Structures are given as structure tokens and as C-alpha cells.
Amino acid sequence: MGGGTATFSDFIGTAIGTVGSRAREANDAVDRQTAALGVVQNLQQQTEGVSIDEEMIALTQAQAAYAAAAKFMVAMQDMLTTLIGIVR
């Protein structure tokens, strides 16, 4: 094409090759961006992910521990009341 000696077929062939090459580069860039997005989304899920099941288990365990502590305190209060009643 330099110097005006190229034929129309050469020009079309070069143009189609250039368009094809740029299309492949664009597709590759899209693939890389898609992969990067997947990595970032995965990292986001790892840092923000909260398992509702695990949180409910922890909440239920805390609730049971609180109820047990409350029963213990009631039993201690009853024992102290009885002990004070005996001493009087």
C-alpha cells in the first residue's frame, strides 16, 4: 500500500486482517475484564459473606447459655433465701 502500488484486493485483505486482529484483541480484553470481575466478586463474597445458618446457630447457642445462666441465678437466689431463713 505504501507508494500506491497496492491493488484493491491487497487493500481489502489488509483491512480485513486489521479488523480481525483488532476484534480478537477486543475479545481478549473482554475476557480478561470478565475474569478480573469474577476474581473481585469472589473476594467480595469472601469478605462480606455471612452464613445465615451459622449466625442462627450462634444466636441459639447464646440464647441457651443466657437461659441456663438465668436458671442458675434463680437457683442461687432460692438457696441464699433458704440459708438466710435457716440462720434467722
CORZI-V88435 format. One line per field, one symbol per residue. ss: DSSP state (@ for helix, = for strand, . for the rest). phi: phi as a letter, one per 30 degrees, with the letter a starting at -180 (. if undefined). burial: + if it has 24 or more other ideal C-beta (glycine too) atoms within 12 Angstrom, else -. Layout:
ss: ???
phi: ???
burial: ???
This chain:
ss: .......@@@@@@@@@@@@@@@@@@@@@@@@@@@@@@@@@@@@@@@@@...@@@@@@@@@@@@@@@@@@@@@@@@@@@@@@@@@@@@.
phi: .djicddddddddddddddddddddddddddddddddddddddddddcdbdddddddddddddddddddddddddddddddddddddd
burial: ----------------------------------------------------------------------------------------
